[in-house]
Amino acid sequence: MSRSRSHDEAVIEMLRKDPEFAEIYLHTAFEELDEEDGEAGFLLALRHVVEARGGMSLVSERTGLSRETLYRALSPKGNPTLKTMKKVIHATGLTFAAIA
C-alpha cells in the first residue's frame, strides 16, 4: 500500500528535483509579499527551499544560526532580520537580486 504524501512533501520533492523551479518558486513568493498573508507565504516557500536543499541542520551549519533560531525565524509568524534572510538564502545556494 502506498503512503500518501502531504502537500509540503510533494512541493519539497519537486524543489529537490528541479533547481530552476526552486528559484522560480521563491521568486514568485517574493513577488507576492504585499498580498494578504504574503509574508507567511514567503516564509513557507523559503522553508520548503531550505528542506529541499539539505534541511535545517545543514542550513544551520552553513549560517552559524541555531536550528531553533531558524525554525522561529521561518515560522508563519516569524520576523527574520534581513541579515538572517540573506544568510539563509545564500546557504541554499540562491542569492538576492533586484530585477527591474
Secondary structure, 3 states (H helix, E strand, C coil): CCCCCCHHHHHHHHHHHCHHHHHHHHHHHHHCCCCCCHHHHHHHHHHHHHHHCCHHHHHHHHHCCCHHHHHHHCCCCCCCCHHHHHHHHHHCCCCCCCCC
